[in-house]
Amino acid sequence: MAAAEAAGVTLVPRTQAEVGEFFTGLELIDPGVTPVLSWRPDTPPADPRVAYYWAGIARRA
């Protein structure tokens, strides 16, 4: 967070559930809201539960 702030970037830490709220009313596409490291990796991450950033994609229902 300190490095981002020093660079003038605003980061807002959010839980998986909080990020999931951005998709309310939309149809989440597999694999849903997941850690970026686990988003369709070429090789599985050492710990797929580690999340620095969350990713998700959806379409209008």
PDB file of N, CA, C and O in Angstrom:
ATOM      1  N   MET A   1       0.815  -1.184   0.000  1.00  0.00           N
ATOM      2  CA  MET A   1       0.000   0.000   0.000  1.00  0.00           C
ATOM      3  C   MET A   1       0.864   1.256   0.000  1.00  0.00           C
ATOM      4  O   MET A   1       0.549   2.228  -0.685  1.00  0.00           O
ATOM      5  N   ALA A   2       1.949   1.238   0.763  1.00  0.00           N
ATOM      6  CA  ALA A   2       2.804   2.424   0.843  1.00  0.00           C
ATOM      7  C   ALA A   2       3.409   2.761  -0.517  1.00  0.00           C
ATOM      8  O   ALA A   2       3.483   3.931  -0.892  1.00  0.00           O
ATOM      9  N   ALA A   3       3.843   1.737  -1.255  1.00  0.00           N
ATOM     10  CA  ALA A   3       4.435   1.979  -2.578  1.00  0.00           C
ATOM     11  C   ALA A   3       3.403   2.570  -3.526  1.00  0.00           C
ATOM     12  O   ALA A   3       3.720   3.469  -4.305  1.00  0.00           O
ATOM     13  N   ALA A   4       2.181   2.079  -3.465  1.00  0.00           N
ATOM     14  CA  ALA A   4       1.117   2.610  -4.324  1.00  0.00           C
ATOM     15  C   ALA A   4       0.826   4.067  -3.962  1.00  0.00           C
ATOM     16  O   ALA A   4       0.696   4.915  -4.845  1.00  0.00           O
ATOM     17  N   GLU A   5       0.728   4.347  -2.683  1.00  0.00           N
ATOM     18  CA  GLU A   5       0.463   5.712  -2.245  1.00  0.00           C
ATOM     19  C   GLU A   5       1.589   6.652  -2.670  1.00  0.00           C
ATOM     20  O   GLU A   5       1.334   7.780  -3.092  1.00  0.00           O
ATOM     21  N   ALA A   6       2.827   6.190  -2.559  1.00  0.00           N
ATOM     22  CA  ALA A   6       3.967   7.007  -2.966  1.00  0.00           C
ATOM     23  C   ALA A   6       3.927   7.317  -4.463  1.00  0.00           C
ATOM     24  O   ALA A   6       4.423   8.353  -4.905  1.00  0.00           O
ATOM     25  N   ALA A   7       3.335   6.415  -5.230  1.00  0.00           N
ATOM     26  CA  ALA A   7       3.232   6.602  -6.679  1.00  0.00           C
ATOM     27  C   ALA A   7       1.969   7.372  -7.065  1.00  0.00           C
ATOM     28  O   ALA A   7       1.724   7.620  -8.246  1.00  0.00           O
ATOM     29  N   GLY A   8       1.167   7.750  -6.063  1.00  0.00           N
ATOM     30  CA  GLY A   8      -0.051   8.498  -6.350  1.00  0.00           C
ATOM     31  C   GLY A   8      -1.225   7.619  -6.743  1.00  0.00           C
ATOM     32  O   GLY A   8      -2.210   8.112  -7.294  1.00  0.00           O
ATOM     33  N   VAL A   9      -1.134   6.321  -6.465  1.00  0.00           N
ATOM     34  CA  VAL A   9      -2.201   5.374  -6.795  1.00  0.00           C
ATOM     35  C   VAL A   9      -3.026   5.129  -5.532  1.00  0.00           C
ATOM     36  O   VAL A   9      -2.476   4.863  -4.464  1.00  0.00           O
ATOM     37  N   THR A  10      -4.325   5.220  -5.662  1.00  0.00           N
ATOM     38  CA  THR A  10      -5.204   4.955  -4.527  1.00  0.00           C
ATOM     39  C   THR A  10      -5.683   3.513  -4.592  1.00  0.00           C
ATOM     40  O   THR A  10      -6.312   3.107  -5.569  1.00  0.00           O
ATOM     41  N   LEU A  11      -5.388   2.747  -3.564  1.00  0.00           N
ATOM     42  CA  LEU A  11      -5.867   1.373  -3.457  1.00  0.00           C
ATOM     43  C   LEU A  11      -6.843   1.296  -2.296  1.00  0.00           C
ATOM     44  O   LEU A  11      -6.619   1.880  -1.236  1.00  0.00           O
ATOM     45  N   VAL A  12      -7.922   0.572  -2.511  1.00  0.00           N
ATOM     46  CA  VAL A  12      -8.912   0.367  -1.460  1.00  0.00           C
ATOM     47  C   VAL A  12      -8.987  -1.131  -1.205  1.00  0.00           C
ATOM     48  O   VAL A  12      -9.535  -1.865  -2.028  1.00  0.00           O
ATOM     49  N   PRO A  13      -8.449  -1.600  -0.086  1.00  0.00           N
ATOM     50  CA  PRO A  13      -8.502  -3.034   0.200  1.00  0.00           C
ATOM     51  C   PRO A  13      -9.956  -3.485   0.362  1.00  0.00           C
ATOM     52  O   PRO A  13     -10.739  -2.854   1.071  1.00  0.00           O
ATOM     53  N   ARG A  14     -10.302  -4.586  -0.306  1.00  0.00           N
ATOM     54  CA  ARG A  14     -11.645  -5.137  -0.214  1.00  0.00           C
ATOM     55  C   ARG A  14     -11.570  -6.645  -0.094  1.00  0.00           C
ATOM     56  O   ARG A  14     -10.644  -7.272  -0.607  1.00  0.00           O
ATOM     57  N   THR A  15     -12.547  -7.226   0.585  1.00  0.00           N
ATOM     58  CA  THR A  15     -12.643  -8.681   0.678  1.00  0.00           C
ATOM     59  C   THR A  15     -13.242  -9.229  -0.614  1.00  0.00           C
ATOM     60  O   THR A  15     -13.737  -8.475  -1.453  1.00  0.00           O
ATOM     61  N   GLN A  16     -13.191 -10.540  -0.760  1.00  0.00           N
ATOM     62  CA  GLN A  16     -13.791 -11.179  -1.924  1.00  0.00           C
ATOM     63  C   GLN A  16     -15.290 -10.854  -1.985  1.00  0.00           C
ATOM     64  O   GLN A  16     -15.822 -10.576  -3.060  1.00  0.00           O
ATOM     65  N   ALA A  17     -15.951 -10.888  -0.856  1.00  0.00           N
ATOM     66  CA  ALA A  17     -17.386 -10.585  -0.819  1.00  0.00           C
ATOM     67  C   ALA A  17     -17.659  -9.140  -1.237  1.00  0.00           C
ATOM     68  O   ALA A  17     -18.616  -8.872  -1.963  1.00  0.00           O
ATOM     69  N   GLU A  18     -16.823  -8.213  -0.781  1.00  0.00           N
ATOM     70  CA  GLU A  18     -17.003  -6.812  -1.151  1.00  0.00           C
ATOM     71  C   GLU A  18     -16.815  -6.600  -2.649  1.00  0.00           C
ATOM     72  O   GLU A  18     -17.563  -5.839  -3.264  1.00  0.00           O
ATOM     73  N   VAL A  19     -15.831  -7.261  -3.239  1.00  0.00           N
ATOM     74  CA  VAL A  19     -15.633  -7.163  -4.692  1.00  0.00           C
ATOM     75  C   VAL A  19     -16.813  -7.808  -5.410  1.00  0.00           C
ATOM     76  O   VAL A  19     -17.268  -7.307  -6.439  1.00  0.00           O
ATOM     77  N   GLY A  20     -17.307  -8.913  -4.871  1.00  0.00           N
ATOM     78  CA  GLY A  20     -18.457  -9.584  -5.470  1.00  0.00           C
ATOM     79  C   GLY A  20     -19.677  -8.686  -5.562  1.00  0.00           C
ATOM     80  O   GLY A  20     -20.498  -8.854  -6.463  1.00  0.00           O
ATOM     81  N   GLU A  21     -19.810  -7.728  -4.641  1.00  0.00           N
ATOM     82  CA  GLU A  21     -20.945  -6.801  -4.671  1.00  0.00           C
ATOM     83  C   GLU A  21     -20.951  -5.931  -5.921  1.00  0.00           C
ATOM     84  O   GLU A  21     -22.012  -5.456  -6.326  1.00  0.00           O
ATOM     85  N   PHE A  22     -19.793  -5.709  -6.544  1.00  0.00           N
ATOM     86  CA  PHE A  22     -19.741  -4.940  -7.792  1.00  0.00           C
ATOM     87  C   PHE A  22     -20.477  -5.667  -8.919  1.00  0.00           C
ATOM     88  O   PHE A  22     -20.861  -5.048  -9.912  1.00  0.00           O
ATOM     89  N   PHE A  23     -20.671  -6.961  -8.768  1.00  0.00           N
ATOM     90  CA  PHE A  23     -21.302  -7.773  -9.805  1.00  0.00           C
ATOM     91  C   PHE A  23     -22.781  -8.037  -9.534  1.00  0.00           C
ATOM     92  O   PHE A  23     -23.397  -8.859 -10.213  1.00  0.00           O
ATOM     93  N   THR A  24     -23.355  -7.348  -8.547  1.00  0.00           N
ATOM     94  CA  THR A  24     -24.768  -7.529  -8.222  1.00  0.00           C
ATOM     95  C   THR A  24     -25.625  -7.255  -9.451  1.00  0.00           C
ATOM     96  O   THR A  24     -25.466  -6.231 -10.115  1.00  0.00           O
ATOM     97  N   GLY A  25     -26.537  -8.183  -9.747  1.00  0.00           N
ATOM     98  CA  GLY A  25     -27.425  -8.038 -10.889  1.00  0.00           C
ATOM     99  C   GLY A  25     -26.834  -8.534 -12.197  1.00  0.00           C
ATOM    100  O   GLY A  25     -27.490  -8.490 -13.238  1.00  0.00           O
ATOM    101  N   LEU A  26     -25.594  -9.007 -12.145  1.00  0.00           N
ATOM    102  CA  LEU A  26     -24.931  -9.526 -13.333  1.00  0.00           C
ATOM    103  C   LEU A  26     -24.714 -11.026 -13.184  1.00  0.00           C
ATOM    104  O   LEU A  26     -24.740 -11.557 -12.074  1.00  0.00           O
ATOM    105  N   GLU A  27     -24.504 -11.694 -14.287  1.00  0.00           N
ATOM    106  CA  GLU A  27     -24.222 -13.126 -14.279  1.00  0.00           C
ATOM    107  C   GLU A  27     -22.708 -13.328 -14.277  1.00  0.00           C
ATOM    108  O   GLU A  27     -22.036 -13.079 -15.278  1.00  0.00           O
ATOM    109  N   LEU A  28     -22.180 -13.787 -13.133  1.00  0.00           N
ATOM    110  CA  LEU A  28     -20.740 -14.038 -13.050  1.00  0.00           C
ATOM    111  C   LEU A  28     -20.364 -15.198 -13.959  1.00  0.00           C
ATOM    112  O   LEU A  28     -21.078 -16.198 -14.041  1.00  0.00           O
ATOM    113  N   ILE A  29     -19.254 -15.055 -14.628  1.00  0.00           N
ATOM    114  CA  ILE A  29     -18.744 -16.106 -15.512  1.00  0.00           C
ATOM    115  C   ILE A  29     -17.654 -16.858 -14.763  1.00  0.00           C
ATOM    116  O   ILE A  29     -16.870 -16.253 -14.032  1.00  0.00           O
ATOM    117  N   ASP A  30     -17.603 -18.163 -14.938  1.00  0.00           N
ATOM    118  CA  ASP A  30     -16.628 -19.028 -14.282  1.00  0.00           C
ATOM    119  C   ASP A  30     -15.208 -18.500 -14.496  1.00  0.00           C
ATOM    120  O   ASP A  30     -14.863 -18.165 -15.629  1.00  0.00           O
ATOM    121  N   PRO A  31     -14.401 -18.416 -13.495  1.00  0.00           N
ATOM    122  CA  PRO A  31     -14.509 -18.978 -12.154  1.00  0.00           C
ATOM    123  C   PRO A  31     -15.081 -18.035 -11.108  1.00  0.00           C
ATOM    124  O   PRO A  31     -14.886 -18.280  -9.917  1.00  0.00           O
ATOM    125  N   GLY A  32     -15.768 -16.985 -11.484  1.00  0.00           N
ATOM    126  CA  GLY A  32     -16.342 -16.059 -10.510  1.00  0.00           C
ATOM    127  C   GLY A  32     -15.310 -15.067 -10.014  1.00  0.00           C
ATOM    128  O   GLY A  32     -14.331 -14.777 -10.703  1.00  0.00           O
ATOM    129  N   VAL A  33     -15.530 -14.550  -8.824  1.00  0.00           N
ATOM    130  CA  VAL A  33     -14.572 -13.616  -8.208  1.00  0.00           C
ATOM    131  C   VAL A  33     -13.498 -14.463  -7.540  1.00  0.00           C
ATOM    132  O   VAL A  33     -13.771 -15.227  -6.614  1.00  0.00           O
ATOM    133  N   THR A  34     -12.289 -14.314  -8.022  1.00  0.00           N
ATOM    134  CA  THR A  34     -11.193 -15.172  -7.586  1.00  0.00           C
ATOM    135  C   THR A  34      -9.902 -14.364  -7.503  1.00  0.00           C
ATOM    136  O   THR A  34      -9.786 -13.321  -8.147  1.00  0.00           O
ATOM    137  N   PRO A  35      -8.930 -14.830  -6.720  1.00  0.00           N
ATOM    138  CA  PRO A  35      -7.646 -14.114  -6.707  1.00  0.00           C
ATOM    139  C   PRO A  35      -7.047 -14.047  -8.119  1.00  0.00           C
ATOM    140  O   PRO A  35      -7.127 -15.012  -8.879  1.00  0.00           O
ATOM    141  N   VAL A  36      -6.457 -12.919  -8.455  1.00  0.00           N
ATOM    142  CA  VAL A  36      -5.860 -12.754  -9.790  1.00  0.00           C
ATOM    143  C   VAL A  36      -4.876 -13.885 -10.099  1.00  0.00           C
ATOM    144  O   VAL A  36      -4.831 -14.378 -11.226  1.00  0.00           O
ATOM    145  N   LEU A  37      -4.088 -14.297  -9.098  1.00  0.00           N
ATOM    146  CA  LEU A  37      -3.115 -15.370  -9.330  1.00  0.00           C
ATOM    147  C   LEU A  37      -3.776 -16.678  -9.742  1.00  0.00           C
ATOM    148  O   LEU A  37      -3.139 -17.523 -10.372  1.00  0.00           O
ATOM    149  N   SER A  38      -5.047 -16.852  -9.392  1.00  0.00           N
ATOM    150  CA  SER A  38      -5.758 -18.090  -9.712  1.00  0.00           C
ATOM    151  C   SER A  38      -6.621 -17.958 -10.966  1.00  0.00           C
ATOM    152  O   SER A  38      -7.268 -18.924 -11.371  1.00  0.00           O
ATOM    153  N   TRP A  39      -6.639 -16.793 -11.578  1.00  0.00           N
ATOM    154  CA  TRP A  39      -7.496 -16.559 -12.744  1.00  0.00           C
ATOM    155  C   TRP A  39      -6.897 -17.219 -13.976  1.00  0.00           C
ATOM    156  O   TRP A  39      -5.992 -16.674 -14.606  1.00  0.00           O
ATOM    157  N   ARG A  40      -7.399 -18.372 -14.305  1.00  0.00           N
ATOM    158  CA  ARG A  40      -6.983 -19.126 -15.491  1.00  0.00           C
ATOM    159  C   ARG A  40      -5.453 -19.157 -15.664  1.00  0.00           C
ATOM    160  O   ARG A  40      -4.941 -18.746 -16.705  1.00  0.00           O
ATOM    161  N   PRO A  41      -4.735 -19.636 -14.659  1.00  0.00           N
ATOM    162  CA  PRO A  41      -3.269 -19.633 -14.739  1.00  0.00           C
ATOM    163  C   PRO A  41      -2.750 -20.689 -15.709  1.00  0.00           C
ATOM    164  O   PRO A  41      -3.377 -21.731 -15.899  1.00  0.00           O
ATOM    165  N   ASP A  42      -1.592 -20.410 -16.325  1.00  0.00           N
ATOM    166  CA  ASP A  42      -0.922 -21.412 -17.157  1.00  0.00           C
ATOM    167  C   ASP A  42      -0.412 -22.549 -16.283  1.00  0.00           C
ATOM    168  O   ASP A  42      -0.465 -23.721 -16.657  1.00  0.00           O
ATOM    169  N   THR A  43       0.084 -22.171 -15.110  1.00  0.00           N
ATOM    170  CA  THR A  43       0.510 -23.155 -14.117  1.00  0.00           C
ATOM    171  C   THR A  43      -0.144 -22.778 -12.798  1.00  0.00           C
ATOM    172  O   THR A  43      -0.274 -21.593 -12.495  1.00  0.00           O
ATOM    173  N   PRO A  44      -0.554 -23.752 -12.017  1.00  0.00           N
ATOM    174  CA  PRO A  44      -1.225 -23.435 -10.760  1.00  0.00           C
ATOM    175  C   PRO A  44      -0.309 -22.655  -9.814  1.00  0.00           C
ATOM    176  O   PRO A  44       0.876 -22.971  -9.706  1.00  0.00           O
ATOM    177  N   PRO A  45      -0.840 -21.651  -9.136  1.00  0.00           N
ATOM    178  CA  PRO A  45      -0.031 -20.908  -8.170  1.00  0.00           C
ATOM    179  C   PRO A  45       0.280 -21.784  -6.959  1.00  0.00           C
ATOM    180  O   PRO A  45      -0.440 -22.742  -6.679  1.00  0.00           O
ATOM    181  N   ALA A  46       1.342 -21.456  -6.252  1.00  0.00           N
ATOM    182  CA  ALA A  46       1.736 -22.238  -5.076  1.00  0.00           C
ATOM    183  C   ALA A  46       0.602 -22.274  -4.057  1.00  0.00           C
ATOM    184  O   ALA A  46       0.322 -23.331  -3.492  1.00  0.00           O
ATOM    185  N   ASP A  47      -0.047 -21.156  -3.815  1.00  0.00           N
ATOM    186  CA  ASP A  47      -1.177 -21.104  -2.898  1.00  0.00           C
ATOM    187  C   ASP A  47      -2.307 -20.342  -3.595  1.00  0.00           C
ATOM    188  O   ASP A  47      -2.303 -19.111  -3.601  1.00  0.00           O
ATOM    189  N   PRO A  48      -3.267 -21.047  -4.178  1.00  0.00           N
ATOM    190  CA  PRO A  48      -4.324 -20.384  -4.956  1.00  0.00           C
ATOM    191  C   PRO A  48      -5.254 -19.517  -4.116  1.00  0.00           C
ATOM    192  O   PRO A  48      -6.061 -18.772  -4.672  1.00  0.00           O
ATOM    193  N   ARG A  49      -5.161 -19.597  -2.788  1.00  0.00           N
ATOM    194  CA  ARG A  49      -6.017 -18.782  -1.923  1.00  0.00           C
ATOM    195  C   ARG A  49      -5.421 -17.410  -1.648  1.00  0.00           C
ATOM    196  O   ARG A  49      -6.116 -16.532  -1.137  1.00  0.00           O
ATOM    197  N   VAL A  50      -4.157 -17.207  -1.973  1.00  0.00           N
ATOM    198  CA  VAL A  50      -3.514 -15.918  -1.737  1.00  0.00           C
ATOM    199  C   VAL A  50      -4.124 -14.888  -2.690  1.00  0.00           C
ATOM    200  O   VAL A  50      -4.231 -15.122  -3.893  1.00  0.00           O
ATOM    201  N   ALA A  51      -4.514 -13.766  -2.137  1.00  0.00           N
ATOM    202  CA  ALA A  51      -5.142 -12.736  -2.970  1.00  0.00           C
ATOM    203  C   ALA A  51      -4.574 -11.369  -2.642  1.00  0.00           C
ATOM    204  O   ALA A  51      -4.767 -10.850  -1.542  1.00  0.00           O
ATOM    205  N   TYR A  52      -3.875 -10.795  -3.601  1.00  0.00           N
ATOM    206  CA  TYR A  52      -3.461  -9.404  -3.486  1.00  0.00           C
ATOM    207  C   TYR A  52      -4.482  -8.536  -4.203  1.00  0.00           C
ATOM    208  O   TYR A  52      -4.743  -7.398  -3.814  1.00  0.00           O
ATOM    209  N   TYR A  53      -5.049  -9.099  -5.254  1.00  0.00           N
ATOM    210  CA  TYR A  53      -6.072  -8.432  -6.057  1.00  0.00           C
ATOM    211  C   TYR A  53      -7.120  -9.477  -6.429  1.00  0.00           C
ATOM    212  O   TYR A  53      -6.803 -10.654  -6.599  1.00  0.00           O
ATOM    213  N   TRP A  54      -8.346  -9.043  -6.551  1.00  0.00           N
ATOM    214  CA  TRP A  54      -9.433  -9.940  -6.971  1.00  0.00           C
ATOM    215  C   TRP A  54      -9.797  -9.655  -8.417  1.00  0.00           C
ATOM    216  O   TRP A  54      -9.697  -8.517  -8.875  1.00  0.00           O
ATOM    217  N   ALA A  55     -10.220 -10.687  -9.139  1.00  0.00           N
ATOM    218  CA  ALA A  55     -10.630 -10.550 -10.536  1.00  0.00           C
ATOM    219  C   ALA A  55     -11.982 -11.215 -10.725  1.00  0.00           C
ATOM    220  O   ALA A  55     -12.322 -12.179 -10.038  1.00  0.00           O
ATOM    221  N   GLY A  56     -12.739 -10.686 -11.661  1.00  0.00           N
ATOM    222  CA  GLY A  56     -14.012 -11.286 -12.005  1.00  0.00           C
ATOM    223  C   GLY A  56     -14.482 -10.721 -13.326  1.00  0.00           C
ATOM    224  O   GLY A  56     -14.073  -9.637 -13.743  1.00  0.00           O
ATOM    225  N   ILE A  57     -15.344 -11.474 -13.972  1.00  0.00           N
ATOM    226  CA  ILE A  57     -15.944 -11.023 -15.215  1.00  0.00           C
ATOM    227  C   ILE A  57     -17.395 -11.488 -15.212  1.00  0.00           C
ATOM    228  O   ILE A  57     -17.717 -12.569 -14.720  1.00  0.00           O
ATOM    229  N   ALA A  58     -18.255 -10.656 -15.768  1.00  0.00           N
ATOM    230  CA  ALA A  58     -19.679 -10.982 -15.762  1.00  0.00           C
ATOM    231  C   ALA A  58     -20.325 -10.418 -17.012  1.00  0.00           C
ATOM    232  O   ALA A  58     -19.724  -9.636 -17.748  1.00  0.00           O
ATOM    233  N   ARG A  59     -21.553 -10.830 -17.233  1.00  0.00           N
ATOM    234  CA  ARG A  59     -22.336 -10.273 -18.340  1.00  0.00           C
ATOM    235  C   ARG A  59     -23.716  -9.900 -17.807  1.00  0.00           C
ATOM    236  O   ARG A  59     -24.150 -10.385 -16.762  1.00  0.00           O
ATOM    237  N   ARG A  60     -24.372  -9.054 -18.526  1.00  0.00           N
ATOM    238  CA  ARG A  60     -25.720  -8.669 -18.118  1.00  0.00           C
ATOM    239  C   ARG A  60     -26.618  -9.894 -18.196  1.00  0.00           C
ATOM    240  O   ARG A  60     -26.577 -10.651 -19.165  1.00  0.00           O
ATOM    241  N   ALA A  61     -27.413 -10.071 -17.179  1.00  0.00           N
ATOM    242  CA  ALA A  61     -28.310 -11.234 -17.124  1.00  0.00           C
ATOM    243  C   ALA A  61     -29.505 -11.041 -18.042  1.00  0.00           C
ATOM    244  O   ALA A  61     -30.367 -11.916 -18.126  1.00  0.00           O
TER     245      ALA A  61
END
